[in-house]
Amino acid sequence: MAKIIHTMVRVHDLDKSLAFYKQALDLDVAHRLDFDDFSLVYLRNDENDMELELTWNQGAEPYTHGSGYGHIAVAVDDLDAEHEKLHALGYEPLAIKEFSREGQLLARFFFVLDPDGYKIEVLQRHGHYQ
Protein backbone atom coordinates (compact mmCIF):
# COMPACT_ATOMS: atom_id res chain seq x y z
CA MET A 1 0.00 0.00 0.00
CA ALA A 2 1.34 3.45 -0.91
CA LYS A 3 1.32 6.34 1.58
CA ILE A 4 1.16 9.92 0.28
CA ILE A 5 4.00 11.83 1.99
CA HIS A 6 4.08 15.19 0.21
CA THR A 7 2.88 17.28 -2.68
CA MET A 8 5.09 19.91 -4.33
CA VAL A 9 4.53 23.39 -5.70
CA ARG A 10 7.15 25.59 -7.37
CA VAL A 11 7.50 29.07 -5.91
CA HIS A 12 9.10 32.24 -7.23
CA ASP A 13 9.82 34.03 -3.92
CA LEU A 14 10.61 31.48 -1.22
CA ASP A 15 10.55 33.93 1.70
CA LYS A 16 7.18 35.34 0.65
CA SER A 17 5.77 31.80 0.27
CA LEU A 18 7.14 30.69 3.64
CA ALA A 19 5.49 33.70 5.31
CA PHE A 20 2.16 32.98 3.58
CA TYR A 21 2.05 29.30 4.53
CA LYS A 22 3.04 30.08 8.14
CA GLN A 23 0.55 32.93 8.55
CA ALA A 24 -2.31 31.44 6.55
CA LEU A 25 -2.07 27.71 7.35
CA ASP A 26 0.28 27.56 10.36
CA LEU A 27 2.74 25.35 8.47
CA ASP A 28 6.31 25.26 9.78
CA VAL A 29 9.52 24.15 8.12
CA ALA A 30 9.98 20.45 8.90
CA HIS A 31 13.00 19.89 6.65
CA ARG A 32 15.02 22.12 4.33
CA LEU A 33 17.58 21.27 1.66
CA ASP A 34 19.48 24.21 0.16
CA PHE A 35 21.65 23.73 -2.91
CA ASP A 36 23.62 26.17 -5.07
CA ASP A 37 20.74 27.00 -7.39
CA PHE A 38 17.59 25.59 -5.76
CA SER A 39 15.97 24.83 -2.40
CA LEU A 40 13.47 22.21 -1.27
CA VAL A 41 11.50 23.18 1.84
CA TYR A 42 9.04 20.76 3.45
CA LEU A 43 6.22 22.28 5.51
CA ARG A 44 3.88 20.70 8.05
CA ASN A 45 2.25 21.17 11.43
CA ASP A 46 1.19 18.80 14.21
CA GLU A 47 -2.18 18.28 12.51
CA ASN A 48 -0.61 16.79 9.37
CA ASP A 49 0.92 13.48 8.46
CA MET A 50 1.67 14.78 4.94
CA GLU A 51 3.97 17.64 3.92
CA LEU A 52 3.82 20.45 1.39
CA GLU A 53 7.11 20.80 -0.49
CA LEU A 54 8.03 24.25 -1.76
CA THR A 55 10.59 24.11 -4.57
CA TRP A 56 12.47 27.32 -5.33
CA ASN A 57 14.73 27.46 -8.40
CA GLN A 58 17.15 30.41 -8.41
CA GLY A 59 16.57 32.76 -11.33
CA ALA A 60 13.52 30.93 -12.67
CA GLU A 61 10.79 32.91 -14.35
CA PRO A 62 7.33 32.77 -12.74
CA TYR A 63 5.69 29.41 -13.33
CA THR A 64 2.42 28.72 -15.08
CA HIS A 65 -0.04 26.29 -13.58
CA GLY A 66 -1.14 24.89 -16.90
CA SER A 67 -4.58 23.39 -17.36
CA GLY A 68 -4.09 20.48 -14.97
CA TYR A 69 -3.59 22.19 -11.60
CA GLY A 70 -6.64 22.37 -9.34
CA HIS A 71 -6.08 23.31 -5.70
CA ILE A 72 -4.80 22.32 -2.29
CA ALA A 73 -7.49 21.84 0.38
CA VAL A 74 -7.29 22.21 4.16
CA ALA A 75 -9.92 21.73 6.88
CA VAL A 76 -10.33 24.13 9.81
CA ASP A 77 -12.46 24.21 12.96
CA ASP A 78 -13.76 27.78 12.54
CA LEU A 79 -14.15 28.82 8.91
CA ASP A 80 -15.42 32.31 9.70
CA ALA A 81 -12.45 33.06 11.99
CA GLU A 82 -9.98 31.79 9.35
CA HIS A 83 -11.64 33.94 6.71
CA GLU A 84 -11.39 37.01 8.96
CA LYS A 85 -7.75 36.23 9.81
CA LEU A 86 -6.71 35.91 6.17
CA HIS A 87 -8.59 39.08 5.27
CA ALA A 88 -6.84 40.97 8.11
CA LEU A 89 -3.47 39.70 6.83
CA GLY A 90 -4.27 41.18 3.41
CA TYR A 91 -4.55 37.88 1.53
CA GLU A 92 -8.00 38.72 0.07
CA PRO A 93 -9.87 35.42 0.53
CA LEU A 94 -12.91 34.96 -1.70
CA ALA A 95 -16.41 34.87 -0.18
CA ILE A 96 -17.52 31.91 1.91
CA LYS A 97 -19.75 29.54 -0.06
CA GLU A 98 -21.95 26.61 0.83
CA PHE A 99 -22.28 23.40 -1.15
CA SER A 100 -25.46 21.38 -0.61
CA ARG A 101 -27.29 18.49 -2.20
CA GLU A 102 -30.98 17.69 -1.68
CA GLY A 103 -31.12 20.24 1.15
CA GLN A 104 -28.19 18.69 3.03
CA LEU A 105 -25.09 20.80 3.68
CA LEU A 106 -22.05 19.06 2.25
CA ALA A 107 -19.46 21.80 2.74
CA ARG A 108 -18.78 25.42 3.70
CA PHE A 109 -15.59 26.79 2.13
CA PHE A 110 -13.67 29.66 0.57
CA PHE A 111 -10.62 29.99 -1.63
CA VAL A 112 -7.50 32.09 -1.16
CA LEU A 113 -4.46 32.38 -3.44
CA ASP A 114 -0.88 31.92 -2.28
CA PRO A 115 1.82 34.36 -3.53
CA ASP A 116 2.29 32.30 -6.72
CA GLY A 117 -1.41 32.09 -7.50
CA TYR A 118 -1.95 28.53 -6.27
CA LYS A 119 -5.53 28.06 -5.09
CA ILE A 120 -6.02 26.99 -1.47
CA GLU A 121 -9.50 25.76 -0.53
CA VAL A 122 -10.29 26.27 3.15
CA LEU A 123 -13.15 24.06 4.34
CA GLN A 124 -15.10 23.98 7.60
CA ARG A 125 -14.56 20.59 9.28
CA HIS A 126 -17.80 18.81 8.49
CA GLY A 127 -18.87 15.43 7.13
CA HIS A 128 -16.30 14.14 4.64
CA TYR A 129 -14.00 17.13 5.19
CA GLN A 130 -12.22 16.42 8.45
C-alpha positions in Angstrom: 0.0 0.0 0.0 1.3 3.5 -0.9 1.3 6.3 1.6 1.2 9.9 0.3 4.0 11.8 2.0 4.1 15.2 0.2 2.9 17.3 -2.7 5.1 19.9 -4.3 4.5 23.4 -5.7 7.2 25.6 -7.4 7.5 29.1 -5.9 9.1 32.2 -7.2 9.8 34.0 -3.9 10.6 31.5 -1.2 10.5 33.9 1.7 7.2 35.3 0.6 5.8 31.8 0.3 7.1 30.7 3.6 5.5 33.7 5.3 2.2 33.0 3.6 2.1 29.3 4.5 3.0 30.1 8.1 0.5 32.9 8.6 -2.3 31.4 6.5 -2.1 27.7 7.3 0.3 27.6 10.4 2.7 25.3 8.5 6.3 25.3 9.8 9.5 24.1 8.1 10.0 20.5 8.9 13.0 19.9 6.6 15.0 22.1 4.3 17.6 21.3 1.7 19.5 24.2 0.2 21.7 23.7 -2.9 23.6 26.2 -5.1 20.7 27.0 -7.4 17.6 25.6 -5.8 16.0 24.8 -2.4 13.5 22.2 -1.3 11.5 23.2 1.8 9.0 20.8 3.5 6.2 22.3 5.5 3.9 20.7 8.0 2.2 21.2 11.4 1.2 18.8 14.2 -2.2 18.3 12.5 -0.6 16.8 9.4 0.9 13.5 8.5 1.7 14.8 4.9 4.0 17.6 3.9 3.8 20.4 1.4 7.1 20.8 -0.5 8.0 24.2 -1.8 10.6 24.1 -4.6 12.5 27.3 -5.3 14.7 27.5 -8.4 17.1 30.4 -8.4 16.6 32.8 -11.3 13.5 30.9 -12.7 10.8 32.9 -14.3 7.3 32.8 -12.7 5.7 29.4 -13.3 2.4 28.7 -15.1 0.0 26.3 -13.6 -1.1 24.9 -16.9 -4.6 23.4 -17.4 -4.1 20.5 -15.0 -3.6 22.2 -11.6 -6.6 22.4 -9.3 -6.1 23.3 -5.7 -4.8 22.3 -2.3 -7.5 21.8 0.4 -7.3 22.2 4.2 -9.9 21.7 6.9 -10.3 24.1 9.8 -12.5 24.2 13.0 -13.8 27.8 12.5 -14.2 28.8 8.9 -15.4 32.3 9.7 -12.5 33.1 12.0 -10.0 31.8 9.4 -11.6 33.9 6.7 -11.4 37.0 9.0 -7.7 36.2 9.8 -6.7 35.9 6.2 -8.6 39.1 5.3 -6.8 41.0 8.1 -3.5 39.7 6.8 -4.3 41.2 3.4 -4.5 37.9 1.5 -8.0 38.7 0.1 -9.9 35.4 0.5 -12.9 35.0 -1.7 -16.4 34.9 -0.2 -17.5 31.9 1.9 -19.7 29.5 -0.1 -21.9 26.6 0.8 -22.3 23.4 -1.2 -25.5 21.4 -0.6 -27.3 18.5 -2.2 -31.0 17.7 -1.7 -31.1 20.2 1.2 -28.2 18.7 3.0 -25.1 20.8 3.7 -22.0 19.1 2.3 -19.5 21.8 2.7 -18.8 25.4 3.7 -15.6 26.8 2.1 -13.7 29.7 0.6 -10.6 30.0 -1.6 -7.5 32.1 -1.2 -4.5 32.4 -3.4 -0.9 31.9 -2.3 1.8 34.4 -3.5 2.3 32.3 -6.7 -1.4 32.1 -7.5 -2.0 28.5 -6.3 -5.5 28.1 -5.1 -6.0 27.0 -1.5 -9.5 25.8 -0.5 -10.3 26.3 3.1 -13.2 24.1 4.3 -15.1 24.0 7.6 -14.6 20.6 9.3 -17.8 18.8 8.5 -18.9 15.4 7.1 -16.3 14.1 4.6 -14.0 17.1 5.2 -12.2 16.4 8.4 
